[in-house]
Amino acid sequence: MRQSRFQQLLASGPVILDGATGTQMQAAGMPAGACPEIWVLDHPDVLCQLQEAYMHAGASIIYAFTFGANRIKLVGHFHNDDKIAQLNERLAALSIQTRDAFVRSHPGRTVLIAGDLAPTGHFLRPAGDLDFDDLVDIYRRQVIGQIAAGVDLFVVETMMDLAQTRAAVLAVRQECDLPVMVSMTVAENGKTLAGNTPLAALLTLAALGVDAFGLNCSFGPEKLSDLIIPLLAVSPIPLFIKPNAGLPQLIDGKTVFPMDAAVFAASMKPLADAGIALLGGCCGTGPAHIAALKDAIVSSGLQNIGRSAPADCGRWICSSRSCIEWDSQAVLPVVPANDLDRLIDLALDCMDEQPVAVILDFSSLRMDQTRQLSELLQELQMMLPVPLIFRSEQSDMLHILLRYYHGRAGVQTSLPNAPYGALIG
């Protein structure tokens, strides 16, 4: 199989990502309260000059300025999905045109443009009012526009909820087979706002077929290093990191990120030494930070680093909050799912036994009973922290269950394949 340009980049050694865009736009005059996407279209030279500076600094992957270009974020500006797709196309085209001009004058360089998808700021049901399938379609509109512009890959970034992250990945996969990078952002407790652990996110997304997993924003390099380095032992896919330039400080009424370029690069070098494959910066970083990072990695000689990575996700299964290595011979509680009205109560009763996972047996459920299944599963996942194992011989049933399960489920079935990266035990 022919390697993608993304895979070719990875094969050459550590890949340098770009730095912050939003904080740089603010520094360039974007006023508080402005719609960033519209402001950039009105001031395209500001974005193009910044991204060209990142390329000169050594970045090989540039994020298109489509972070907030989704229907929910732009509800006050655009009401037509076709307009949303066109906006994404125009924004991504700015980066692509800048890249093309740069590469023409630097013929030895490879620079890829990543279409950017990010949080909507709303919560999925039952915690909020957002429907999962609607969210997939919201992201699809962005993807359609970015593909039309000609992006080389996609990045789903700064995500705070694994469920919404899955929606974005599925949206990309419905439209194309371009590489997908995903990065989560975490709170002080090392988990996302939704309570997802980095390990659960990695296992779920790697099994779903994403091409790289990482952490971005949140903190400076040291804190994120403590969270991502342990994942190297279990990750079958490349890992990446985009930390802030330290923790923000309020100085003279302005938010300042204190870590200068030299300190940032020195803090990032151990991550490259350890085998983190892609490295860049988030809030507070600029071209100087990326140039210093590039110099630190080049001077270390890590141009052809490799690591001994697992071939796949192995026997790991997970909910969005906890992970286990599944022993299919282990005795686990079995909940019959023939009565959907009682399913949640029966499953919660099992938690008195403190199981490491729960088997839900859908063998007796008819397909004409599944109308409420997706909504029920969303609620069940919020209430049960442990991984779920689904038992069924109906492929359509498994497709429904696994589409709306926001972890890596186990499956007990005689069917040969399970969708969405589930593990057949």
N, C-alpha and C positions, 0 to 999 in steps of 0.2 A: 504494500500500500504506500502510495506517495505521501511523504511528510508534508504537513502544512508549513507555511512560513513561520508560524508560531513555534512549531516543534523544531524547525531548523534553528531558530534563534536560541531556544533552550539548549540545543546540542552544542552550541558554541561556548557555553559557560554562563555565569550569572548574568541575568538580564536586568538592565537598568530601566525602571519605570519613571514617569514624570513626577513632578511635585504638585503642590497645591495649585488650584485654579481659583476657587472662590475667594480666598483671602487675598490672592494677588489681584483679582478684579477689584476688590474693595480698595486696595492700596492704589489702584490706578484710577480711582474716581467713581466707581459704581456706588451710587448713593444708597443709604440704608432704606429698606422698604421697596426698592425697585425690583421688578421681575428680572432675575438674572439673565434668563434666556432671551428676553426681548431686548434688554440693555445690550447684550453682546451682539445681537443682530444689528443694532443701531450703531455699535462701536466695534466692528469686526477687526479693525487693525490692532486693537488692544489684545484680543485673544490670539490673533495670528502672531504678533510679535512675541508674546509670552511663550507660545508653543514652539516657535522657531528657536527661542533661547533655550528651551529644554532640550531640543534636538542638538543644538551646539554643545550643550553641557554633557551630552552622552546618552540621553534617554532613547531607548529603542522602541518603547510603546508609549503612545500619547493617548490620553483619554479624551474623547470628544466631549464637548460641553453640552451634554444632553442629560445631565444628572437629574434635574428636576423637570424635564420636559415630558411629563405625563399628564393625563387628563385631569387627575385630582389636583395636582399642584397648580395647574393652569386654568382651573375652572372659571376664574374671573376674567380670563383673557380669550380662551378658545372653547367653543362648545361643540365643534364639529370634529369627529375623529379623523376625517381626511385632512383637516388643518393641522391636527396634532402630528400626523405622519409627515406632512410637508415641513412643519417646523423642525422635526428631528432630522429630516433630510438636509435642510439648509444648514443647521448647526453642525452636523457631521461633515458636510461638504467643506466648511471652512477649514477644519483640521486636515482633511484629505488634500485640499488644494495647497495648504501650507507645507504639508509633508512632501507633496510631489515637487514643489519648487525647491525644497531643501535637497531632496535626493538627486535632482538634476544637477545641482552644483556640488554634490558629495556622492559620486556614483558608487563608492565603496560601502556606503552605509545602507543598512536595512532598518526602516522605521515603520512600525505598524500602527494603525489607528483603531482604537477600541471603542465601539459603541457602548455608551454608559447608561446603565439602568440603576435606579436607586430607590430608597423608601418613598412611599406615598404620604406618610404621616398619619395614615388611618389604620385602624385595627380590623382584623378579620373577625367574622362571627365565630363564636358567640360573644367574644370580648368587645367587638365593635359591630359596625353595620356593613362591613365590606364582604361581599361574596367572593369565594375563591375563584370561581370560573370567570366572574367579572374582572377580577384582578389580572388573571392571565390575559384576558382580552385587552385590558388597559396597557399592559406591557407590550402586547403584540403590536399595537399601533405605533409604539416607539420603534420596535424592531423593524417593522415594515419600512419606515422612513429611513432608518439607518442603513438597512441593506440596500435600499435604492441609491443612497449616497455612495456606497462602496466600501463600508468598513471591513477590516480584515478579521476582526474577532469581536467578542463582546465581553464586557466586564459588568458584573452585578456587584455593587460596592456599598459600603457603609450600611449594611443590612443589620437590622436589630431583631428580626423575627425569621426563624428558619422557614416557617410556613410561607411567608411572603417571598422569601428567597426562592423557594421551590417554584412558586408561580412565575417568577421572572425567568428562571431556567426553562421551564416548560414552554413559555412564550417564545423563547429563542428557538427551542427545538421544534416547535410547530412550523417555523418558517425557514429554517436553514440548518446546516450541519457545521457552521463555523465554530472555532474554538470558543469556550466560555471560561472566563476566570470569575471566581466569586470570593468576596471578602466580607467578613462580618466585623461589626464594631461592638465592643464590650464595655461593661461598667466596672466599677472598682472591684466587685466580687468576681471578676473574670468571666462573667456570663453576659449574654445579650439582655436587652430590656425585656424580652419575652422569656428569659430564663434558660436559653439554650447554651449548652456548654460548647466550647470550640471542638471537642472531640465528637460530640453528636452531630454538629454541623458538618465537620469534615467527612465522617462516615456516610451520612445521608447523601451529601452532594457528590462525593467521589463515586458512590454506587449508582447515582443518577447519571453519571457520565460527564461531569464537568472536568475541565482540563487542568485547572490549578485552583488551589484554595489558599486563602490568606486572612490576615487581620489588617484593618486599617483604622486610622483616626484614633480616637479614645485617649491614648497616652503617648509618651515618648518611646524610644527604642527599647529601653531596659525593661519596662513593664510588659510590653508586647513580646519581647524576647522570651520572658519566663513562660508565656502562654503558648507560643508557637513552636519553640524548640522541642518540647516533648512529643509533639505530633509527628516529628520526623520518623519515629520508630514504627508508626502504624500507617503512615500515609502512602498510598500507592501512586499518588499524583504529586507534581511539583507544588511546593509551598511558596507563598510570597508575603511580603510585609510592606506596609506604607504607614509608618507612624507619624505622629505630629512632631513638630520641633520642640518637644518638651510640653509640660503642662502650661496652659495659658495663665497669664498674670494680668491684672488690671493696673496699668500705669498711666497716670494723668488722664484717666477716663477712657483709655484705649486698651483693647485686648492685645496683649503682646505674647508671642511665643519665644521663650528666652534662648533656645539652643541655637548657637551660630553654626555656620556650615562645617567648620572643622570639627567641632564637638559632635555634631550630628553624624558626620562620616565615621569618626572614630568609634562611636557607639554602634554603628551599623555593621562595621567590618566583621565582628565576631559572628554575626548572623550569616554572612556570606561564607565565612570559614566553616560554619556548622553544616552548610548545605542548603540554606534557603535559596531558592532558585531565582527569584525575582524580587528586586528591592527598589523602593522609591520613597516618596514623602507625601504627607498629607498636610493638614493645616499648619501654616506658619513656615513651610518650606518653600524655597524658590529655586531658580536656576543655579544659584551659588551652592546650595545644598546638594543638588543633583551632580554638579560638576565635581564637588569634593568627594561625594560618594563614589563616582566613577573613578576618580584618581586613586582612591583608597583601595578599590578592588583591583584595578589594573596593576598598582604597585605591589599588591600581595601575590600576583601571579595566578590568581584563581580563574584563569580563562577557560579551563576545560574540566571544571570540577564535576564530579559525579557522586552519587550516594547509592548505597545499597537499599533500595526501596522494596517493600512488599509488592507482590505481583497484583494483589487485589485487596479487598476489604476483609478477606478471610471469613471467619465465623462471627464477626461482630454484627450485632443488631442493636438498634437503639430507638428510644423515643426521642423527642426533641430535648429531653432533659437528662436522660440516663442511658448508659451503654453497658452491654455485657457481651461476652463471648459465649454464644449459644451452644450448649451441649444438647443435641436433639434427643438424647436418652434421659435427660433430667426430668424429674417428675415436677410438673407445673400445674397450677389450677386451670381447669377447662370450664369455660363459660359457654353454655349453649345459646346461640344467637337466633333461635327460631321465633322468639318473642321480643321484638324490638322495643316494645314499651317497657320491658323490664331489664333490658340489656345493661344499662348504666348501673342500676341498683345491684344486679348480680355481680357485675365486675367490681364494684366498690366493696362488696362483701368479701371478695377474695383478698382484698388488701389487708384484712385482719391477719392473714397468714404471712404477711411481709414477703411475698414472692419476688423473684428477680425479673419475672416476666409473666404474662398472662396469655393463655391460648383462647381465642374466640372462635368457636366452632359454628361456621355458617353452612354446614352440610345440609341442614334441613330448611334453609331459607330459600323461598322461591324468588325468581327474578322479578316477578310482579310485586314483590314486597319491598323493593329496594329504593322506592322514591324518597323515603326519608333517611336513607342510609348515610349519605354524605354529610348531612347536617348533624345527624346523631354522632357520627365519628368525630366531627370537630369538637363537639362538647365532651365526648368521652376522653379525647386526648388531653384536654385541659385538666381533667379530674384525676386521670391515672398517670403517674409519673414514669411507670416502668414500660419497657418495650412490649409491643404486642406481636403475637404470632397468629396468623389467620389460617384457618382450616377450611378448605373448599375445593371442590372438583369442577367448579364452573369458571371458565376463563373470564367471562364477562363480569362475574361477581368479583373476582380478584382484581380486575382492572379498576372497578369502582373503589374498592377498599384501598388499593395501593395508590391511586391517584390522590386521594384525600388524606392519606396517612403521612404526617410530616416528620418522618424518621426513616430508619431502615428497618422494615418489618421482616419478621420471619414468616415463612409460608410452609404449611404442611399440605402437600398435594401430590398427585401422581402426574400432573401436567408437566411438560418438559421445561417450560420457561415461565418466569414471573416478571411482569413489567416493573418499571420504575426502580430498578436496582434492588428489589427485595431478595432475600436469601432463602432458597428452598432447602429445607432441613431434611 
